[in-house]
């Protein structure tokens, strides 16, 4: 943790929301803007570092604070931007709308456009004469808004979860880049080509009338497969028939799952029917809200606007800490290039995305809380892997708390490149996957992850896919629990090595009620699953060779030009774009990852050199499953599988653990684990106190709450039936993104 120690600095510059940029920047005469503080530091600091101290209050940023090489500190004297001791500082990228502009919607015509439940409760502001109208332009769905820090949700149908496709009247055009021959088909609003379908649930007659007036509506959901969620513009609404504007990757409504396809409509004034919803009428310039509490002069209604609030580009030894950063249209914080920069003790919320670290080396994010952002909460992207070099970046994310409260964005963490670390974080209540990684030599360890992938079929809590060269990654000592599968949807995994992904080590994890297959090796080679603890799951560890022949056949089609190069399943060609032509036979790849060379020369499409050893199993339906094909005849004996080693895996009783009812899976003091089993540092998993995180969520309380919530539900039940009438209550609990017990 020496990474996050901030030494004393030479100079100080003060900033306050009511300061003056013409002043001196002293405590008594603070500056007003961060840009002015940066410029003042450039003049006064000499060769040492400096500290910019922000007094309490809200700072409106219309452009980012940009820090470059000349704004760097040193290891001994970093450049620091921080909140004053005990102060609450908010950097706000939103455009504030004066709440005095709002009037309660009245009049028969205006009220007739509203949902009956909303009449007399909705307020509207006319933005035609104001600059704010322009803030709603651009993007697929436009911006988001928040009121006093609470995110609002765009008016939709249904309010929670999804409706279902009842009948597909016309399949529409299908085109998949890389897999469909020829160029994409043309389309326009006058000549739409998308599927036409009707919902299973009754659609309000107001929808067609509203779309005829505005022409502004989107369909979001799982229209084909439960791993493929999209947002698509609507071209026509005629009675209950909805037509998409453009082609779709898969045939809409056609799937091998047994459940109806799921969708919702986004952007409907007639469905603004709950507190905390909003709608902007682009045609008439009217902004509608149903506030959960009365608007007053002190209310801050903010439209997320400024793309980025803090941008470090090629700066080094810069520390940003103890700030709340919100209402950015894209990433609130970008650290690009440079080295040894740190974001610490901050709250990131109500923004289009989270924090991006890209390029450079040894940049990190520590002890931050990130919630209600639309894109990835954290991106760690750095390090070099090519034909001649494998160089780690050493970026890190440690001791962060990531969740969603109101936002229904599904993305969590993305790790790319070489040699990055995601350690001791708490991640929960995500609609989609928690951690997706690719590249080499990453460490994903000592994290607690629960209740993620809430609405998905397929996918995993920790996921990597379709990289034959993905060697050196270690997923170790994580506690992954309560991953509940959607009934009859495509089953999910806990740690999911998908699409022939190879060379990973999954070691010493605790997987409790971890979906259908707690560790899923989907055909890849040289994967090691060792010393894990599988408790109350369905299938503990799963491996398949069923895709080998298909992959070989596709390779011939890519090589011949029948299919376009570069698709996900063009495995070997994509691998060579990273490692070079047969790069697995030459250093640095052959020397650093000798099994990579072995596998690629023997058979890159077979799970060669996979090892399952020293794992403990407790209360699972199956320990292992090895598949050679589909159906009952496709299950093989893993102990006889070619190239797969299985050894030293044993059962253990539930009473061997200290307190299973409290999700405490340390072994009892009088019960030794089986010989050869390495102790898992259970007490070191998840968040911890440090100089930036002085308070912790109550671990006992939130674990008890999540256990109680799912105690009567199996993580996977082959007899469970998808019930369209009850599914939204089952999946989403009391809020759209799931309840955040650990708040």
WOHUGI-V886363 format. One record per run of one state. SS is the DSSP state (H for helix, E for strand, L for the rest). FROM is the first residue (numbers start at 1). TO is the last residue. If there is no record, write none. Layout:
BEGIN
SS	FROM	TO
SS	FROM	TO
END
This chain:
BEGIN
L	1	1
H	2	4
L	5	10
E	11	15
L	16	30
E	31	31
L	32	33
H	34	44
L	45	49
E	50	54
L	55	56
E	57	60
L	61	64
E	65	67
L	68	68
H	69	71
L	72	78
E	79	83
L	84	88
E	89	92
L	93	93
E	94	97
L	98	98
H	99	101
L	102	102
E	103	104
L	105	107
H	108	112
L	113	115
H	116	118
L	119	122
E	123	126
L	127	130
H	131	136
L	137	144
E	145	147
L	148	149
E	150	151
L	152	152
E	153	154
L	155	155
E	156	157
L	158	162
E	163	170
L	171	173
E	174	174
L	175	195
E	196	199
L	200	204
H	205	214
L	215	217
E	218	222
L	223	229
E	230	238
L	239	240
E	241	244
L	245	247
E	248	248
L	249	261
E	262	266
L	267	268
H	269	271
L	272	276
E	277	281
L	282	285
E	286	290
L	291	300
E	301	304
L	305	309
E	310	313
L	314	315
E	316	316
L	317	317
E	318	321
L	322	323
E	324	326
L	327	332
E	333	336
L	337	338
E	339	339
L	340	341
E	342	344
L	345	346
E	347	351
L	352	354
E	355	358
L	359	360
E	361	361
L	362	363
E	364	366
L	367	368
E	369	373
L	374	377
E	378	382
L	383	383
E	384	385
L	386	389
E	390	391
L	392	395
E	396	398
L	399	400
E	401	403
L	404	412
E	413	418
L	419	420
E	421	423
L	424	425
E	426	430
L	431	434
E	435	437
L	438	439
E	440	440
L	441	442
E	443	445
L	446	447
E	448	452
L	453	459
E	460	465
L	466	473
E	474	476
L	477	478
E	479	483
L	484	492
E	493	498
L	499	504
E	505	507
L	508	509
E	510	514
L	515	516
E	517	521
L	522	527
E	528	530
L	531	532
E	533	535
L	536	538
E	539	544
L	545	547
H	548	560
L	561	570
H	571	579
L	580	582
H	583	585
L	586	588
H	589	592
L	593	593
H	594	602
L	603	609
E	610	613
L	614	615
E	616	618
L	619	621
E	622	627
L	628	631
H	632	634
E	635	636
L	637	637
H	638	640
L	641	643
E	644	647
L	648	649
E	650	651
L	652	653
H	654	656
E	657	659
H	660	662
L	663	663
E	664	667
L	668	681
H	682	684
L	685	698
H	699	710
L	711	726
H	727	732
L	733	743
END
